[in-house]
C-alpha cells in the first residue's frame, strides 16, 4: 500500500535535487506531492492496476494482487463495474465471474520461455495459476524430503502459453555448477520441452556466474534434458 501511495504522488526524479546526509547523497523532492487520495479511491487505483496487469481476473484474483481486504475489494470492483471500467465476463472453465480490463488485448501468439520463481506474479496466487495452467503448484521447502513430489525449490517452466515442466535447482557455488536435482514433464509438454529449457538453464547458470549445468537422474524429463544440454554445449 505504501508503495502504491508513493506512486500516486507521481514523484519524478526530474523534480528532485541532490541532498546530502552524512556524506550519503539522495534525491530530495522540490515540489509538493499530490493530495493523498481517499481510502476508497486508493482501493480503486489498486484494483485498476491489478486488472491492467492481469487482463482478465476474478474478484479474488484482483483482491489478492495487492492483498486487499474482502469488503474493500468487493466494493471497489462493484464501483469500477458501475463506472464502466471493468466488464463482467465468463471464462470457459472458470466457475467464478471474471472481469475484463478495458486495455486487455489477446495477442496472436505468446512466445515467452522462462523459468518461473515460485514467487513470480504469474503464479503467486496458486488458485489463479491452477485455473490458468491446469496444474497444482506447491512450494515444498517445508515438506519433509521423503514426501516431496518435485523437489525442495521447484521452478515451473513457462513455454509459450503453458507450463510444460518443473525443475528443482541448486546453485553449487563450490563446484561452480547449476545442479538440476530433478526434472519433471507436465501434460502440456511437447517435442521441444527439453531443448527450450536447456537454453534457459544455461542462461540462468551464466547469470548466476556458474560455469555449467549438471542434470541428475531424478524425474521423467531428466534423461532428455541432459541430452539437450549436451547438444547445446556441442553447438557452441
Buried (B, 14 or more C-beta within 10 A) or exposed (E): EEEBBEEBBEBEEEEBEEEEEEEEEEEEBEEEEEEEBEEEEBBBBBBBBBBEBBBBBBBBBBBBBBEBEEEBBBBBBEBBBEEEBBBEEEBEEBEEEBBBBEEBEEEEEEEEBBBBEBEBEBBBBBEBBEBBBEBEBEEBEEBEEEEBEBBBBBBBBBBBBBBBBBBBBBBEEEEEBBBBBBBBBBEBBEEBBBBBBBEBBBBBBEEEEBEBBBBBEBBEBBEBBBBBBEEBEEEE
